[in-house]
Amino acid sequence: MFTHLRKWHSLRSQILIVFLFVMVIVLFVVGYLTLNQVSSMLKKNAEEQTQQVAIEASGRVDSLYEQINIASKFVITNDEVQEVLDRSYRGQDVSFSDRQQLQSIVNNIQVNSDGVFSMELYNKREERLLPLDNKLLSGRIGQEWVERADEAKGSLVWIGSDPQDPNHSLVIRRINLMNHGFANAGYLVMSIYNSYFPFANQDNINQYSILLDNNMDQINSNYDGSIESIAEGDQTSIRINEEDYMVTKETSDVTGFMVLILTPVSALTEGIDGIRNGIVLSGILGIIIYFICSWLLSTIITKPIINLTNTMQRANEGLLATNPQMLAVSEITELNSTYNRLAEETNHLIQMVYQKE
């Protein structure tokens, strides 16, 4: 047992242990700092990329909204539409043939307008001219939206989900008579496909994309959970199905629509496992190489000392033996030379004493 313990107290063992301990500490610190830095960089780049996706998605929504705006302008500025609404504004009856003619004009514009499901025309008294029935505007939407359309003075107003079909959304626009000082002549109500506004990212099935209008109502989404707390809160992350998601928001200055993107945190650091495994493998290889180098170095240092010690231990047998010259570090070579000179002088003195006696 004591022999075994003495083995580990040898200079060679201590050199190996100290060198390996230092190497492990250095590799651990460098590996940890490298992994932490790379992980932060990957996450930051992924966050910036996701934010850029949200900005681009918001820009696409603004562009699509502008196309709806242009389609509505084609209707309200059409000469025949203006003429018919002008007669209605002056109290004249609109004939059935006039309404049929309006239907043809509106249908032609609708066919050439992407995303538009239907267009409805109302006169100033909120009586419906198109489609061909006599329903009132107040029965289609709330009076609040009519007032908002009046306040907008001809600009497009987003209403939101269609009460008759949740797959559609409604917009309203007041029609102004260009020949009567832009007086109020009626209203245009358009029904828009919600699918007209695409997801921010349809390729990543693990990523949730949500489009909210300026009333915080969903227009399009692939997320089935509640989004009220996400949209109104300031949190930058949320937990869904035992998994952490990063929340990215982008609100349009044009429409007020909000794009929400929920990205799995695991996707942000995708590839970090490979980097971690590479660092661990490099560390193991480094330890092996360092062990071999430490073993060789300790051998170079300790073997000459052991040889010198064995030579010195043979002094009890008679004359002091000299130790052959060896290739080693300069300090050990000097120690060996010094011992050889001492042995030679001591042997010479012993010989002289024997001769005198």
N, C-alpha and C positions, 0 to 999 in steps of 0.2 A: 504493500500500500504506500509506504513512504517512498519507495523507489518510483512508483507511479506519480506521486505528488512532486517529487524532485524533478521528474522529467518536465512537468509543466512549469517549473520554476527556472528552467534553463533560459539562457539568453536567447537562444534560437526561438523557443516557444513564445517568449515575451515579445520579441520583435514581430513574429507573425501575428500574434493577438493584437498588439497595438496598431500595426499597419492595417490589418483587416478592420478593426474597429473604426479607425479614422476614415477608411475608405467607405464603409457602410454609412457612416454619418454624412460624409460629403455627398455620396450618391443619393441618399434619402432627401437631403435638403435641396440639392439641384433638381432631382426628379419632381419633388413636390412643387417647387417654385415654377418649374417649366410647365408642369401639367396645369397648375392654377392659372398661369399666364395664358397658355394656349386655350384653355377652357373659356376664360373671360373674353379672349379675342374672338373665338368662334361664336360665342353667345352674342357679343356686341355686333358682329357682322350680320348674324342672322336677324337680330332685332332691327338693324338698319334696313336690311333687305325687306323684311315684313312691313316696315313702315313705308318703304318706297312702293310696295305692292298696294298698300291701302291708299296712298296718294294717287297712284295711277288709276285705281278702281274708282276713286271719287271723281277723278277727271273724266273717266268714261261715263259715269252717271250724269255729270253736268252736260256732257256732249249730247247724250241721249235725251236729256230733259230739254235741251235747246231745240232738238229736232221736233219734239212735241210742240214746243212754243211756236216754231216756224209753221208747222202744220195748222195750228189754230189761227195764225195770222192769215194764212191763205184763205181760210173760211170767212173770217170776220171782215176782211178787206175786199172780198169778191164783189164785183159791181152788182150782180143780180141779187146777192144776199143783202147788200146795202139798200138796194131799191125796194125789195119786198119789206124789209124792216122799217124803211122810211115811210111806206104807206101805212104800215101798222102803227107807227109812231104818231101819224096824223089822224089816226082813228078809222082808217079805211079797212074794210075786210080783206083778208088774204084768201084768195080762191083756192080751191083744191088743186087746180092745175098749176098755180104758183108754187104750192107746197111740193107738188110732184117734181117741178123743175128744180126746186131747192134740193130735193132728195137726190136728184141726179148729180148735181154739182158737188154736194157733200160726199156722196158715195165715191165719186171720182177722186176727190182729195184724200179720202180715207184709204182707198186702195193703194195709193202711192205713198202712204205714211206708215212706216214700220211701228209696230207696237200699239196702234190705235184699234180698239175693239169696236167702239161706236161713237157717234157724234150726235148730240141733241141740241136743237135750237129752240129758244124761248123768246117771246117778245117782251116788251117792257112790263106788261101786266103779268108776267111770269106764266103765260099760257104756252104750252108746247106746240111748236109748229112742225118739228121733226123729232121722232117718227110721227106718222100720220095718226095722231090721236089728240085728245083734248086734256091730257093730264097737266097738273100744275107743277111748277118748279119746287114749291114748298113741300110737295109730296115726294119729291125725288131726293132732295137734300134739306138740311135744316136752314132756317132763316138766317142763322148766324153766318153761313157761308155766302149767302147772297149779299149780306152787309159787307163782308170782307171783300167780295168782288167789287162792290161799289167803292170801297175805300182804296182798292188797288187801281182804280180808274183805267181799267183796260189791260192791266198786267195779268199774267197767268197766276192763278192761286191753286195751290195743291190742297185738296180736301182730304184724301186718304182712302182708306178701304171702302169699296163700294158696298153699301148695305144689301144690295141684291145679289152680289157675288164676291166672296172674299178673295177670289183669285184676280180680281181687277181693282184698280184704284181710280179715283175720280179727280178731275181738275175742272175748274170753272174760270170763265173769262167774260167780262162785260163787253158787249158790242157797242161801240160808239159810232154815231152817225158822222161821217166826215163832212157832209154838206150842211150840218145843223150844229156847228160849233161843238162837235164831239159829244152831243147829248146822248144819254142812255137810251138805247133802242132795244136792248134785250140781252140774252146771255147764251153762251156756248158752253155746254157740258160735255166733256170727253171722258170715255172710259178707256183706261190703259191696262194692258196685260202686265201683271207683276213680273212675269218671266222676261219681260222686255229689258229689265235691268238685271244683268248677269251677276253671278257671284264674283267676289274679288279674286278667288282662286278656286277653280273647279277641278284642278288636277290632283290636289292633295286631299285625299279622303279623310285624313286625320285632322285636318284643319277646318274649323268652323268659320263661315263667313256670313255676316248679317248686315242687311241694308235697312236702315231706319229712316223714316221721313222726318220732317221737321216737327211732327207731333209725337215722335218717339213710337210710332206704330211700325210694325214690320212690313216691309215691302217684299223682300225676298230673303230667304234664309235656309240653311241646311242644319240648323240647330233647333232642337225640339224643346229645350229647357227654357226657363224664365230668364229674360234678358233685362228686365227693368233695373235690377240692382247693378248689373254690369254697365248699362248705358249711362245711368245717372251717377254712379259712384266714381271714385278716383283711384280705385285699386288697379294695380298693374298686373295682377295675377289672380287666378281663380282656380279652384279645385273642382274637376268634373270627373265623375266615375273613378275616384281614387287616383287621379292623375292631375298634375299641375299644368295649367295653361297660362301663357302670357297673353295679356289683353292689349291689342293695338287699336287705337281709335283715330279716325280722321273725319272731320266735319267740313262740309263744303261751305265756302263763303257765298256761293251763288244760290244754292237751293236750300241750304240748311240741313241736307241729308247727312246722316252719319254712317260711315262704314266701320264695322266692327270685325276684327279678325282675331280668333282665338287659336293660338298656336301651341302645340304641346312643347313643354320645356325640353323634353327628351329629344325632340326634333331639332331644337336650337343647338344642342351639344352633340348632334349625331357625328359619329366618327371619333369622339373623345375616348371611347373604349379601345379603339385600335391604337391611338396614341399612348394610352395608359399601358396597354400590353407591350408596345414597343419600348417604352421607358423601362418597364419591369425587366423585359428580356435584355435590354442593353445593360441594366444594372447587374443582372446575374452574370452576363458575359464579362462585365467590368470586374466583378468580384473574383471570378475565376482567373482572369488574366492578372489581376493584382495579386492574387494568392500565389500564382506561379512565380511572378516577379519577386514577391516578398520572400518566397521560399528560396529562390536562387540567391537573392541578396543576403538573406540570413546565413545561407550555406557559405557564401564567399566570406562573410564576416566571422562566423563561428568555427568553421572547419580548421583554419590555421591556428586558432586559439586552442581547440581541442588537441591538435597535433602537438602544439607546444607544451600543453599541460601534460600529455602522456610522456613526452620526452623528459620533462622535469621530474615526473614521478619515478623514472628509472634511475634517478640519482642514487637511490638507496643501494643499488647493485654494485656500486663502485664509483669509477670516474664519471663525471658529468658528461652526458652525451650531448653532442651538438645537434641542432635541428636543421634539416636541409633548407636551403633557401626556397621560398614559395612565392607564387604570384598572388598578391592580396592587396588590400588597401594599404596606403603608405604608412599609416600608424602601426598596423600589425606587422608589416615588413620591418619597420624600424625596431619594434619590440622583439621580433625574432633575431635580428642582427645583434641587438644589445645582449640578449640572452646568450647567443653563441660566443660573443666576446667574453662575457662573464664566465661562461663554462670553460673556455680556453684558458683564461687567466687563473681560474680556480684549479683546474687540472695541473697547470704549470706550477702553482704554489705547492700543491700536494706532492708533486714529483720532487720538488726541491726539499720539502720536509723529509720525505722518505730517504733522500740521498744524505742529508745531514745526519739523520738518525743512524 
